[in-house]
C-alpha cells in the first residue's frame, strides 16, 4: 500500500525521487517509511530510538540527510524499490548510519 500524499515529503537521492514519512511511536521509537514517488512498489521501513542515547531529553530529528542515508543503506542491503514485494524492514539504524 502506497504512502498517502498528504503528510509525506519528497526527496531526490541519486536522481531518483522518493516519498517518505516519519512517525514517532508511544514506545519511544520512530519509524521512517520510504518508497518511490511516482510508481511505489516495495517500500522500506527503518527504525530509530526517538531520543538520543547521550541525551535522553533531546528528540532525534529525522532530516532529509537521514532519509538519504536510509535510502542508500537499504539499496546496499537488497532493497529494490521498483519490484513489487512486501515492505523491506531494515531494522534499527541508530548505529548503522551517521548523519
C-alpha positions in Angstrom: 0.0 0.0 0.0 1.4 3.4 -1.0 2.1 6.2 1.4 -0.6 8.9 1.4 0.5 12.1 -0.4 -0.9 14.2 2.5 1.7 14.4 5.2 4.5 12.8 3.3 7.6 14.5 1.9 9.6 14.0 -1.2 13.4 13.7 -1.6 15.7 13.2 -4.5 18.5 10.7 -4.0 20.9 9.9 -6.8 18.5 11.4 -9.4 15.6 9.2 -8.1 12.6 10.8 -6.4 11.2 9.2 -3.3 8.3 9.8 -0.9 8.8 9.4 2.8 7.1 9.8 6.1 8.3 9.6 9.7 6.2 8.8 12.8 7.1 8.6 16.5 5.5 5.8 18.4 4.5 5.7 22.1 7.2 3.0 22.8 10.0 5.6 22.2 10.8 4.6 18.6 10.5 6.5 15.4 9.8 4.7 12.1 10.5 6.0 8.7 8.9 4.6 5.5 10.3 5.4 2.1 9.1 4.4 -1.4 9.4 5.6 -5.0 7.5 8.8 -5.6 5.6 8.2 -8.8 5.3 4.4 -9.0 5.6 3.0 -5.5 6.3 -0.8 -5.4 8.3 -2.1 -2.5 8.7 0.3 0.4 11.4 0.2 3.1 10.9 0.9 6.8 13.7 1.9 9.2 13.6 2.4 12.9 15.4 4.7 15.3 15.2 5.4 19.0 13.2 8.7 19.4 15.7 10.1 21.8 19.5 10.5 21.5 21.4 7.9 23.6 23.8 10.5 25.1 20.9 12.9 25.9 17.6 11.2 26.6 15.8 14.6 26.9 16.7 15.5 23.3 14.5 14.1 20.5 16.1 12.7 17.4 15.3 14.8 14.2 14.6 12.9 11.1 16.1 15.1 8.4 16.4 14.8 4.6 20.1 13.7 5.3 18.7 10.9 7.5 16.3 9.8 4.8 19.0 9.9 2.1 21.2 7.7 4.3 18.3 5.3 4.8 17.8 5.0 1.0 21.5 4.4 0.4 21.7 1.8 3.2 18.6 0.0 2.0 19.7 -0.1 -1.6 23.1 -1.5 -0.5 21.2 -4.2 1.5 18.9 -5.6 -1.1 16.1 -3.1 -1.4 14.6 -3.0 -4.9 12.1 -0.1 -4.9 11.0 -0.9 -8.5 10.0 -4.5 -7.7 6.6 -5.3 -6.3 7.3 -7.0 -3.0 6.5 -6.9 0.7 7.8 -4.0 2.7 11.5 -4.4 3.5 12.3 -3.9 7.2 15.9 -2.8 7.7 15.5 -2.7 11.4 17.1 -0.2 13.8 19.7 2.0 12.1 20.8 4.1 15.1 24.3 2.6 14.9 24.4 1.8 11.2 24.1 5.2 9.6 25.6 8.5 10.5 24.2 11.9 9.5 
